[in-house]
């Protein structure tokens, strides 16, 4: 059954529009994805849908008729909006006419760290949505087991983050809003090697021996890893700078370190 919404005063529609703000995503435990590719990926990875919203535009875009036929056959509440209402709900300049409202998955830290061999990425103060999305995508590509975000990082359900992950947000556990000091103490008690980065380190990243259980910390784009977190690291490394740049972009540095850590 398809429910039609024809007014921007509709209570359900107004609640969906609020999901562009982090506090409402946190309260409702819902988030928005947009476009045919994202919908297909979320469905393929068996994400839990709250609803799928579409307009007539879906029938005119490439791949639209196929995805519409598919969503009509699955057990997900469907809502039809006119093009103007969907455009106002969309965060894109040129929407494809389909939006998914998903339930935020819940992951337990103990399920992530209990294996004998595990690699996790730990992020402190990452602010740029593009950086966060790229780090998640790189972690996924390298086979990382999960990503942990400390308090103060940009929200993983920010629309720009989701687009930057190119679907990787659905592929691995991501846990956010954690107290990193507490988490690092717990990881060290479980035998994890905690690797940080600092330009003043005397150890280059390719000189370090990486253990089977390890966590790599990537710090804030401007300030790096804070002193309190750096003190909890087992090892601190740096990436050599041969030219005149003072440092590397956080996502670029993360990619170099992740692939070395995984022996790829």
N, C-alpha and C positions, 0 to 999 in steps of 0.2 A: 504493500500500500504506500502510495506517495502522498505526502502532505504538502499542500501548496501554501506558501507564505506570500502575501501580497502587500503587506504594509511594514514599514520600518518601525512601527510601534508594537509589532508582535513581540511578546515577552521573550520567546525563545531566541528570536533574531537579535534582540538587544543584548542578551546574555552572550551570544556568540561574538558580537562585536567587541565586547569587553575582553575577549581572550587575546587581543593584541597587547594587553597590559600584563606585566609579569604577576602582579599581585592577584589578579583574577585567575590567571592560569594556576597559580599556587593554591588558591582557595578551591577551585573547581576540580583540580587535577585533570584538566583537559588541555589540549593544544590543537593548533590548526596546521594542516599541511595543504599545499596547493599544487594543482597540475596533474596531468595524467601519469607521468613517470613516477611521481611521489606516491600517488594512489596505488599504482600497480605494485610498487616496492613494499608499501605498508601491508597490502593484502597478501603478497607472497610470503612475507615474514610473519604472518598471522598476528598482526597487531589488533588490539581491541578497539573497535570503532564505536563512538558515541552516535555519530550520524554522518551521512554523506549529503552534501548540498550541491545542487547543480542548477544551471539555467539552460535555455534552448541553445545557447552558444556551443554547448558540448557537441551538438550534432553537426557542427560546421568545421570543427578543427580536426587536424590529422590525428587519427586514432580515437576520436571521440565516440563514434558510433560503437566501436568494439568495447570500450570501457563501460559505456552506458548499458550495453547488453549484459555485460558481466555483473555489474553492481545490481542490476534488476533481478538477478537470480540468487544473490546471497542474502543472508539474514542480517541486514543492516538497515536501520531507519533511513528513509530517503525523503529529502525535502526539495521541492522545486521552487525556485525564486525567479523573478524576472531578471533580465540582464542588469538593470540598474541597481537592484538590491544586492545582487551577487557582487557587482563591481565595488560597491561600498563596503562589502564584507571582506573583499580581497585586499591583499597587501601589494599586489602587482599592478603595474601600469596596464598590462595587457593579459588579463586573466584568460585561461582556457575554458572557463565556464564550469569548473568542478572544484570542490573544496571538501576535504575530509576533516571531521572533528574527532580526534583520537583521545583515548584515555591514556594518561601518563603511566608507563610501566613502573612497577616497583621492584627494585633489586635489593638484596641483602648483602652487606659487605662480607659477611662470613662465607657466603656461597662463592664469592669471588676469590677469596684468598686462601681457601683451605686445600687447594691442590698442591701436589709436590713440585710441580713446575708451573709457574705463573708469572706473567709480565703485565704490569699495570702502569698507566700514565697518570700522574698526579699533577693537577694544575692549580697554581696559586695566583689569584688576581688577574687572570686573563680577561681583558676588557673588550677586545675587538671581536665582533661576531665572525668576521671572515677568518681570523686566526683560529678561533675555537673550532669552527667547522672544518677547516683544513687539517688541524691536528687530529680531530676525530676520524676524518677520512683516511689520513696517513696511518693512524693506529690500526684501523680496520684492515687496510691493505697489507700491513706488516704482520697481521695475525695476533695483535695485542689482545689480552683477555678482557680488559675493561679499562674504563677511565673514571677517575675520581676528581671532582671539582670542589675546592674549598669555598668557604663563604666569601662573597665578594666578586666571584667570577660572573661574567655575562651568562644569562639564562640559556640553557641548551635548547629551550623551546622558542627562543627568539626566531622570527621567521628568516632572518638573514643567516643565522647559524644553521638552521635546517637546510636551507638551499645550498649552503657551502659544503655540507657533509655529502651531498650528492647521493643520498640514500643510506649512507653508513650509520646514521643515527639509529636505524632499525636493526643493525647487525651485531652490536655488542653492548654489554651492560654499561650504563653511564649513571653514576650516582653523584648528585650535587648537593650543595649547601652543607658540607661536612666541616667539622673542626679538624683542620689538618694536623695540628699538634697531637691531638688525641689519636688520630688515625695512624700517624707515623710511629708513635709509641707502640701501638697495637701491632703494627706490621713488623717492627723490629723484634717484638716478643715472639712473633711467629717465624722468625728466622729470615726475614726479608733483608736484602741488600737495598739500601735507599741511596739513590744517586742524584746528586744535585749538580748545578752548574754555576760557575762563578769565574769571571774574567781574571781574578787574582789567583786562581788555582795553579799549582805547579804540575798538575797531571793532565795530559791531553786525553780526550775521550777514547782514542784508539790505543791507548796504553793500558787501559783498565781491563781486568778480568771480570767478566759479568757472571753472576751466579744464576742458578736455576729459578730462584724466587727473587724477584727484583721489582722495584718501583722507581720510575724516572720522574723527577720533578721538573716541570717547566714553570718559570716564574713570570711575573708581570712584565709587560712589554717595555715599560720605561725603567722600572726599578729592579727587575730580576727577582730572585728569591730573597725573602726577608731573612734577617739574621736569626730570628727564633727558629725558623724552619731549617735554615742552613746548618744550625748546630745539631740538628737531629739526623743529618745525613751520615751514612756510612762512608761514602766516597763523594768527593767533589771534583768535577772535571771541567775542562774548557775546550772549545773548538778553536783551532788556530786561526788567527786573522793575518793574512799576508799583505793585504792592501791597506788603504787608509780609512776604511770604515771602522767605526768604534765597536760595532756589534752586529749581530745578525737579527733579522726578523724572528719573532718567537716561533712561528710555524715552520720556518725554514730550519732553524736550529733543532726543533723537535724532530723533523724528518731525518736529519743527519744522525741524531743520537738514537732514535728509535731503530733505524735500520742497522746501525752498528751493534746496538744492544741485542738485537735478535739474530745477529750473525748473517744477515742477508747481503 
